[in-house]
Amino acid sequence: MCGRFAMNEDVDDLIQEFVAAGGRANDWRPSYSVAPTDSAPIVREYQPTDADEPTREVTLAKWDWPQPTGQPRRGPIINARIEKLDQRFWVGAFSNARCIVPMLGYYEWTGEKGAKQPHFIHGDGLLAAAGVSWASKDADGEWSRVFAVITREARDASGEVHDRMPAFLEPDTWSTWLNPQSITTENPAESAAKRTALMELLDRTSTAVAGTMRTRLVDRRVNSVRAIDPQDATLINPLAG
């Protein structure tokens, strides 16, 4: 996990749900098949230089993290393991640029190649997946925002389908997670303690949300990203049986 997810809320609903300012997500259209390298709405906070309080916004970001310098590109980097957030590759974004990735649910697959059965894993409403975000420069020198979804050992219904799941946040932890103030300080021990505390919070809240999750079989046409209409809401309908 997580290789595909569904997000059916429009921007106005997201703004209301997360009490965010009207961001730059005007081009968003609900999608029931958000795939790697697609753009999707994220919720983030930043500290304007001329303001006392941080600004929370909904903005579009690309689901594709920059590759490590000097390493060949093997495919999109879309997930960050919770166990590695305080390590070198992820520590900068984890310390300074956390985000929320709203989703209705996500897909996992079972079965052999060529006959994969998709499962849709969901809760009772809009979910807040923990993520990290960054401003990245593409090959043409243009800046854009990217994100990755944080994953953990499966504790939800997906445990029967896959051993990993997104790390979800409860509403009372959103502000703590989104706080743009860096948790890296000039004191290495203090920095390490802050990172550990935030990882422990994420472990607790994601475990609590996991207990509310359920899974259902959906139609195999979900398997083909290119052949489906991502705005087709029937993609997440239970498989008739």
Secondary structure, 3 states (H helix, E strand, C coil): CCCCEEECCCHHHHHHHHCCECCCCCCCCCEEEECCCCEEEEEEEECCCCCCCCEEEEEEEECCECCCCCCCCCCCECEEEHHHCCCHHHHHHHHHCEEEEEEEEEEEEECCCCCCEEEEEEEEEEEEEEEEEEEEECCCCCEEEEEEEEEEECCCHHHHCCCEEECECCHHHHHHHHCCCCCCCCCHHHHHHHHHHHHHHHHHHHHHHHCCCEEEECCHHHHCCCCCCCCCHHHHCCCCC
